[in-house]
């Protein structure tokens, strides 16, 4: 399910609504299994379900629930993702993920260091700062997408950090999202 957006052409980080109700797609989105390759799609799936009136999407972890491990390289980005306000929608049934959203809202994350009204320039500077870890760079890119929308820049910067972490599948998905949003088709590395 990695990069669900490639299946349905639309704006970066979102879905293009079909012209009619599609029961097959509605059933596919009825339950979403979340893991390291797909957690970043949660908000887009909820927005799509809302736009088409498909009903709530039940989210659950994949079998190993790796993202809940604080040592997982994408754990902080996962928590930043769970802060997206759209995940409070009636179209998002977080189930076993709900306690993690509560935790994400309660703990201090990298985006909190920037303040509530940080500009694009401030976020960009934080991402590019010398000594910023890959994990924090990815989390800041997630926060930037939530604050400013799915602009190609944030996907491109996240793709680079993911590539440097050795998470090539996720890096390719973010690079594809960047290109879909008008970003350059560049070689990462």
N, C-alpha and C positions, 0 to 999 in steps of 0.2 A: 504494500500500500504506500510505500515511500513515494513521495511527491505526487499526491493525489491530484494536484492541480494540472499535471500533465495529461490527465485523462479527460478533463473537462476544460476546454479552452476558456480563458477569462482573464480578468485582471490579476496581477501578481498577488499571490497570497489569497486569492478568492476564487469563486466559481462563477461561471457564466450560466445564468438560469436557462434551462431548456424552455422551449416555447409551449410545452404541455407537461402535465404531470406524468412522470415516468415511474411506474410501480416497481420496476426492476431496480432502478437507481435508489428509490426510496428504501427498498429492502436492503440493498447493499450498505446504505448509510444508517440503517436501524441500529447496528452495533459496530463500534469502531474499536479495534484492538490497538492499543497505544504502546509503542516501544521506541527505542532510540532513533529509528528511521522514520517515524510517523508522528511523533508527539507535536511537532511544529504545525501540523495540519488541523489541529483541534478547532481553533477559532474559525478557520475557513469553512470547515464542515458545518459548524453551527450556523454561520451566516447563510450558507447555502440552504440548509434545512429551513431556516426562517423565511428566506426569500421564496421558497417553493411550498411552504406549509406542509412539510413532510413529517412533522412530528419530532419528538425528542430523539436524539441520538444517545444511545447508551455507550459510555466509554468504559473500557476496562483495560487493565494491563495485559501485555503478552505474558507468556508462561513464566518468564524469569523475573519480571518486574525490576529490571536492572536500574531504571531511572530513580528508584527510591533509595538506592545506595548512595550515601553522600560522597563516596570516593569515585563514583562514576563520572567520567569527564563531562557529561551533559546534564548532570544533576542540577546545577545552578540554572542553566538555560531552561530546563524543564520547569523549575519553580517560577522563573520569570514568565514563561508561557502561561502558566496557570493564573497569573495576575490579570490576564486579558479580561476586561469587563464583560465581553460577550459570553464568557463561560459561566456567568451568573444567569443567563437566559433560561427560560423554561424549556428551550430546545436542547439544552445540554443536561443530560442525566449523568453526572460524574460518578455516581456509584462509589466504588472502592477508591476512586481518585479524589473524591471530595475532601477527605482529611488532608490530602496533600495541597489542595487549593487553600484550605484554611491555614495551613502552615506557611505557604508562600505569601499569604497576606499578612502574616504575623511576624515573620523573620526579616532581618535586614539583608537586602540583596544588593548587587552592584548598582542597579539603577537608583537606589535610595541615596547613594553618594552624590548623585548629580542634582538632586532636588526635583521638586514637582514640575517646575517650569523650565527645565533645561532646554536650550536651543539645539538645533541640529549640529551647529558648530561645536557646542560643548560636548555632545555625545560623541561626535567624530573625534574630537581631541582626546577624550577618555579612551576610546577604542585604540587609537594610534599611539597612546602614551608609552614611552619606553618602560619596560618592566611589567606591562599589563599581561597577565597570563592568558593563555588561549581560552581557558574556561570562562574567564571574566569577559574577554572580547566577544565570545559567542553570546553570552548572557546579555551584554550591552546591545548587541545587534538585535536580539529578540525584543528587548525593551524599546529600542528605536522603532521597530516595526509596529509595536503596539501604540506608541505615541504618535508617530508620523505617517503610518500607513506602510504598505508593502512596497516601498520604493526600491528600485533596482540597487541603489548604493548599499543598503543594509544587507540585502541578500548576497551581494558580491563580497562585501567585507567578511560576512559570516562564512561564506564558501572558502575564502582564503584561510581563515582561522581553523576551520574544520579540516582542511587539507593538511595544514601544519600539524594537527593533532593525529593525523593518520586515519581519520574518519572519511574515507574516500566516497562512500555511497552517499552520505549526508552532504558532503561538499559538492558532489555532482548535482544533487537535487537543488541545493541553494543557488548554484551557478545557473541551472536551468531556469529557476525562478527569476534570477537577475536578468537573464537574456529575454525572458518573456515580458519583463517590465521595461525593456528598452536598454538594458545594460549591455556592455560589450561582451562578445563571445571571446573571452580571453583564456589563455592557458593559466591555470592556477598552479602554484608551486614555488 
